[in-house]
Amino acid sequence: MSEHVEVTGQGAHHVVPDLVILRARVQCEARDVASALTESSSRTAAALQAAADHGVEGSDRRTEDVGIHPRHDSNGRKVVGYTAYQAFRLTIRDRARVGDVLQALAGAAGDALAVDGIEMTAEQSTEAVEASRQAAFEDAHARASQYARLAGAELGPVLTIREGGVEPGPRPMMARSADAFAGGMPIEGGTRAITSTVTVRWALA
């Protein structure tokens, strides 16, 4: 095999977050399984309809986890009822409307609503992904050039490129009860990094 150098480079392209991801759940208690499931389903449907009424499109409303578990008495022996829950995720494209959406959810689901988290993220545009890949390649090229000089050689043609993945960098911001919001809810998110990792092998001349 001809002499070569293989280097892994990392790159990032920073974008301004333009989406808010809201994760919530509806949790209901009842004496029997059927009643708990029915109540949870009904309130979840009402909450999702409230989100729709406030401009959250169908593709941005997604149900996730569903479950039910028994509740026991203070001694932990006798089953006294059941708790059913339905989790859902909303993508809100106008940050200024987060507070209004939360209030609408609370109005529809009542005390059964729990907010699991609110986070900001950004859509991965083709341009942003390509920019992060280019940055990763340039990082790899700079490292490889340095190693080649140390070895008294020059970089030849690229032999292989292997991509390690692309991922956005959203971070959870806050989770509060819906009654903490009145009207618009300001959310400031700074920037988020879309990152890439590539492993490149060059021939040495």
Helices and strands as residue ranges (DSSP letters): E 4-15, E 19-30, H 33-53, G 58-60, E 61-72, E 79-92, G 95-97, H 98-109, G 110-112, E 113-121, H 126-150, E 155-167, E 171-174, G 178-180, E 192-204
